[in-house]
């Protein structure tokens, strides 16, 4: 009798421990983003979390910023990449 990997994956994504850990990591990212935002834009952006399950069953917490133009850059706004830097990207 083998282990059903799909069942293990589903159980792990439903566990309170995994969900708390993912939520904590996202919360830490928001805190770093707020520090960067305060330093560079005088705290003009708002950040919020959105929890969801992907189609494959993976539990995720997305971090959103009110400054979409500043995250990606446009002809009118400098690219700040606050969220990317907050998660450790360059």
Legacy VTK file of the C-alpha trace (Angstrom):
# vtk DataFile Version 3.0
C-alpha trace
ASCII
DATASET POLYDATA
POINTS 90 float
0.000 0.000 0.000
1.502 3.312 -1.093
1.155 6.812 0.194
-1.221 9.055 -1.747
0.889 12.163 -2.210
-2.124 14.220 -3.302
-3.911 13.473 -0.009
-0.803 14.384 1.993
-0.511 17.653 0.045
-4.171 18.517 0.690
-3.897 17.690 4.395
-0.757 19.804 4.748
-2.403 22.795 3.064
-5.417 22.513 5.365
-3.322 22.337 8.532
-3.470 25.228 10.954
0.315 25.146 11.422
1.088 25.587 7.735
-1.510 28.313 7.337
-0.174 30.178 10.391
3.393 29.943 9.069
2.421 31.240 5.616
0.363 34.050 7.178
3.299 34.991 9.461
5.720 35.134 6.542
3.337 37.423 4.641
2.869 39.606 7.738
6.646 39.943 8.090
6.835 40.983 4.440
4.191 43.683 5.020
6.182 45.000 7.980
9.355 45.218 5.849
7.380 46.888 3.027
5.996 49.473 5.451
9.511 50.285 6.679
10.771 50.725 3.097
7.674 52.759 2.225
8.108 55.030 5.263
11.726 55.654 4.372
11.218 56.318 0.657
7.677 57.632 0.141
6.628 59.005 3.542
4.161 56.122 4.053
1.812 56.967 1.216
1.059 53.324 0.334
-1.314 50.869 1.956
-0.593 47.148 2.136
-3.032 44.337 2.774
-3.138 40.539 2.781
-5.429 38.316 0.724
-5.676 34.623 1.596
-6.701 32.064 -1.018
-6.305 28.518 -2.238
-4.848 28.057 -5.700
-6.489 25.652 -8.140
-3.961 22.978 -7.239
-4.976 23.268 -3.554
-1.972 25.268 -2.378
-2.725 27.787 0.371
-1.241 31.217 -0.314
-1.352 34.683 1.219
-0.847 37.456 -1.326
0.457 40.860 -0.293
-1.069 43.791 -2.195
0.022 47.409 -2.411
-2.123 50.430 -3.181
0.683 51.733 -5.434
0.525 49.501 -8.509
2.266 52.063 -10.720
5.134 52.369 -8.254
5.563 48.614 -8.084
5.835 48.092 -11.843
6.702 51.579 -13.083
5.010 53.610 -15.789
5.819 56.632 -17.888
4.373 58.736 -15.030
5.753 56.864 -12.001
9.197 55.689 -11.037
9.496 51.955 -10.413
9.917 51.575 -6.635
9.526 47.742 -6.313
8.725 48.012 -2.610
7.019 44.605 -2.409
9.757 42.872 -4.341
12.442 44.348 -2.112
10.419 43.519 1.003
10.368 39.847 0.045
14.122 39.898 -0.533
14.222 40.272 -4.312
16.475 42.676 -6.127
LINES 1 91
90 0 1 2 3 4 5 6 7 8 9 10 11 12 13 14 15 16 17 18 19 20 21 22 23 24 25 26 27 28 29 30 31 32 33 34 35 36 37 38 39 40 41 42 43 44 45 46 47 48 49 50 51 52 53 54 55 56 57 58 59 60 61 62 63 64 65 66 67 68 69 70 71 72 73 74 75 76 77 78 79 80 81 82 83 84 85 86 87 88 89
